[in-house]
Amino acid sequence: LTKEEERILRLQQQAREYEEVERQRHEKRIAKEKRQKEKEAERAAHHIRELESSAKKMFWIGLAFCPLVWLLMIMYFWKEIRDKSANPIIRSHCKMAIIGAVIYNIILITWYTVFLVYRDTKLADMNILLYNNDFTPVKF
């Protein structure tokens, strides 16, 4: 072989080695990106599970006679309530919280109205808040 042919063979060998190194780097880069995507998907799934858990807890706490938690829940999950493609578990708990908050407010307003309208009748005797310390009705 002449020197020129040897030089060409050496350059071809170096090119093959360079291609192999670049192929390995590319495979490592692709594997790293794949691991990052898997971690990101896992984090997203964990976040969704946390949101579902929060929605369930907030609903049950609100059901235990703490309806202000329902209002907080409605504000916190407002975007999910309005988004048709949002998580169905979160949306269902939010819808139930809205219904519960409306029912609770109707009951509260009815109770307040009844005792306000009938405060001078015998019905007022049932209201503990209208009594003095000696349990005589307060006159307005």
C-alpha positions in Angstrom: 0.0 0.0 0.0 1.2 3.4 -0.7 1.4 6.2 1.8 -1.6 7.9 0.3 -3.7 4.7 0.5 -2.6 4.2 4.1 -3.6 7.7 4.9 -7.0 7.2 3.3 -7.6 4.0 5.2 -6.6 5.7 8.5 -9.0 8.6 7.8 -11.8 6.1 7.0 -11.0 4.2 10.2 -11.1 7.5 12.2 -14.4 8.4 10.5 -15.9 5.0 11.5 -14.7 5.5 15.1 -16.1 9.0 15.1 -19.5 7.8 13.8 -19.6 5.1 16.5 -18.8 7.6 19.2 -21.5 10.0 17.9 -24.0 7.1 17.7 -23.3 6.2 21.3 -23.6 9.8 22.4 -26.9 10.0 20.6 -28.2 6.8 22.2 -27.2 8.1 25.6 -28.9 11.5 24.9 -32.1 9.7 23.8 -32.0 7.4 26.9 -31.6 10.4 29.2 -34.5 12.3 27.5 -36.6 9.2 27.8 -35.8 8.9 31.6 -36.6 12.6 32.0 -40.0 12.2 30.2 -40.8 9.2 32.4 -39.9 11.1 35.6 -42.0 14.1 34.4 -45.0 11.7 33.6 -44.6 10.2 37.1 -44.5 13.6 38.7 -47.6 14.6 36.8 -49.5 11.5 37.8 -48.5 12.0 41.4 -49.7 15.6 41.2 -53.0 14.5 39.8 -53.4 11.9 42.6 -52.6 14.6 45.2 -55.3 16.9 43.7 -57.8 14.1 43.7 -57.0 13.4 47.4 -57.3 17.0 48.3 -60.6 17.3 46.5 -62.0 14.2 48.4 -60.7 15.5 51.7 -62.1 19.0 51.2 -65.5 17.5 50.2 -65.7 15.3 53.3 -64.5 18.0 55.6 -67.2 20.3 54.2 -69.8 17.6 54.6 -68.9 17.5 58.3 -70.6 20.8 58.8 -67.8 23.0 57.6 -69.3 24.4 54.5 -66.7 27.2 54.3 -64.3 24.5 53.2 -66.6 23.9 50.2 -66.3 27.5 49.2 -62.5 27.3 49.5 -62.6 24.1 47.4 -64.7 25.8 44.7 -62.3 28.7 44.5 -59.2 26.4 44.5 -60.5 24.1 41.8 -62.3 26.8 39.8 -60.4 26.1 36.6 -61.1 22.3 36.9 -64.8 23.0 37.4 -65.1 25.0 34.2 -62.8 22.7 32.1 -64.8 19.9 30.4 -61.6 17.8 29.9 -60.5 18.1 33.5 -60.2 15.2 35.9 -63.7 13.7 36.4 -63.1 12.8 40.0 -62.1 16.4 40.9 -65.0 17.7 38.9 -67.6 15.4 40.5 -66.4 16.3 44.0 -66.5 20.0 43.1 -70.0 19.7 41.7 -71.2 18.0 44.8 -69.5 20.7 46.9 -71.3 23.4 44.9 -74.7 21.6 45.4 -73.9 21.2 49.1 -72.9 24.8 49.6 -76.1 26.0 47.8 -78.3 23.7 50.0 -76.5 24.8 53.2 -76.9 28.5 52.3 -80.6 28.0 51.6 -81.0 26.3 55.0 -79.0 29.0 56.8 -80.9 31.8 55.1 -84.3 30.1 55.8 -83.3 29.6 59.5 -82.2 33.3 59.8 -85.3 34.5 58.1 -87.7 32.5 60.2 -86.2 33.7 63.5 -86.0 37.2 62.2 -89.6 37.4 61.1 -91.0 35.5 64.1 -88.8 37.0 66.8 -91.7 38.5 68.7 -93.8 35.3 68.8 -93.5 32.0 70.7 -91.1 30.7 68.1 -88.5 33.2 69.5 -88.6 31.3 72.8 -86.7 28.5 71.0 -83.8 30.7 70.1 -81.1 30.6 72.8 -79.4 33.7 71.5 -82.4 35.9 72.4 -82.2 35.1 76.1 -80.5 37.1 78.9 -78.4 35.3 81.5 -81.6 34.6 83.6 -83.3 33.0 80.6 -85.9 35.8 80.1 -86.5 36.7 76.5 -84.7 39.8 75.3 -87.1 42.6 74.2 -86.0 44.6 71.1 
